[in-house]
Amino acid sequence: MVRPWRGKAAAGVLAAAVGAAVLCGAGRAQAGAAVRLREAHTGTLFVAPVFLAQALGYFADEGLQVELVEMESGQLATTALVAGEVHVTDADPFQLVQLQRQGQRVFFFYNLANRVTLDFVMRTAVADRLGVSRQDPLERRLAALRGLRLGITRPGAATDQYTRYYVRRAGMDPDRDVQIVTVGGGAALLAAMRTGQIDGFMLSPPTPGIAEAEGIGRILIKSSEGDVPEFANFLYTAMATTERFARGNEEVLRRYVRALNRANAFLRSNFDQAVARLAPYYSSQATAQLAQTLRQLLPALSADGVITEESMRNHLTFLYSERIIPAPFTAEEGVLWTSRYLR
């Protein structure tokens, strides 16, 4: 049995494995047959290597038939993962800590982003009224949040956590000094901004760039470009799977990460061609805008999928210091993450 972490598996996982037997069976290679793999994602730009591996046929080269399933939020994606509806998904450490505390054995196996990639965009009319722009000191940009209606995807999601962090960092109370409004995914957040129902939101590209291109929003904070120094060398999001799937599918996961690394190499060596192949997956954004946004985001994206203990520790320390998790959680390899499939 593949067990890339330490410690004793929760008894509930073994029971769940029985219900997942059919799904795991779909992941095992048969002679001459492509291995079926279902992947959940949130459609954000940091999953570009996944889309590129699909578009360029790298998954097919590895004998994988990958089905991409878009979810409205990371929480829904991880719910689908532990329910056995998908085999892998992008997720963040907070989600995995929650799941492990609930006895669900899930782990990261491929890094996607080494920094927080959420961009904060403010409704243009509000930014004009307040006279604030990205050129202002970060403290002034954060102070401008006071009294605003800020949209999030759902309570407890990364959009909620980091919105609250920015408000607290400005010395305000997120439950008193701003109004946090649950809206939904990227399309819903854009619609709410167009109609003036919210004054701002944060989300990973490309959605904030779409708001700016339409003229309805102005990006004030780009953590992916270093606007928030504490979010450097910070494991923001990675691909995750479950113990029950990894058990009989170690070679499948190795093939999967090989395809992603080929895609990452192509993205960096053939950028314009990569953008052209990615454009159909991000059809809500003009190709020129997609190229600009992706080029700006590229330094935040992992080039090789490697997870380090330090980057995991930095994120977990943030979660604990902000009281998002109730107790410290180990960052050692073999608990929340492994690089075994890259070796």
Stockholm file with secondary structure:
# STOCKHOLM 1.0

chainA/1-343         MVRPWRGKAAAGVLAAAVGAAVLCGAGRAQAGAAVRLREAHTGTLFVAPVFLAQALGYFADEGLQVELVEMESGQLATTALVAGEVHVTDADPFQLVQLQRQGQRVFFFYNLANRVTLDFVMRTAVADRLGVSRQDPLERRLAALRGLRLGITRPGAATDQYTRYYVRRAGMDPDRDVQIVTVGGGAALLAAMRTGQIDGFMLSPPTPGIAEAEGIGRILIKSSEGDVPEFANFLYTAMATTERFARGNEEVLRRYVRALNRANAFLRSNFDQAVARLAPYYSSQATAQLAQTLRQLLPALSADGVITEESMRNHLTFLYSERIIPAPFTAEEGVLWTSRYLR
#=GR chainA/1-343 SS CCCCSCSCCCHHHHHHHHHTHHHHHHHSCBTTBCEEEEEEECCCGGGHHHHHHHHTTHHHHTTEEEEEEECSSHHHHHHHHHTTSCSEEEECHHHHHHHHHTTCCEEEEEEEESSCCCEEEEEHHHHHHHTCCTTSCHHHHHHTTTTCEEEESSTTSHHHHHHHHHHHHTTCCTTTTSEEEECCSHHHHHHHHHTTSCSEEEESTTHHHHHHHHTSEEEEEEGGGTSSGGGSSCCCEEEEEEHHHHTTCHHHHHHHHHHHHHHHHHHHHSHHHHHHHHGGGGTTSCHHHHHHHHHHHGGGBCSSCCCCHHHHHHHHHHHHHTTSSSSCCCCSTTTSBCCGGGC
#=GC SS_cons         CCCCSCSCCCHHHHHHHHHTHHHHHHHSCBTTBCEEEEEEECCCGGGHHHHHHHHTTHHHHTTEEEEEEECSSHHHHHHHHHTTSCSEEEECHHHHHHHHHTTCCEEEEEEEESSCCCEEEEEHHHHHHHTCCTTSCHHHHHHTTTTCEEEESSTTSHHHHHHHHHHHHTTCCTTTTSEEEECCSHHHHHHHHHTTSCSEEEESTTHHHHHHHHTSEEEEEEGGGTSSGGGSSCCCEEEEEEHHHHTTCHHHHHHHHHHHHHHHHHHHHSHHHHHHHHGGGGTTSCHHHHHHHHHHHGGGBCSSCCCCHHHHHHHHHHHHHTTSSSSCCCCSTTTSBCCGGGC
//
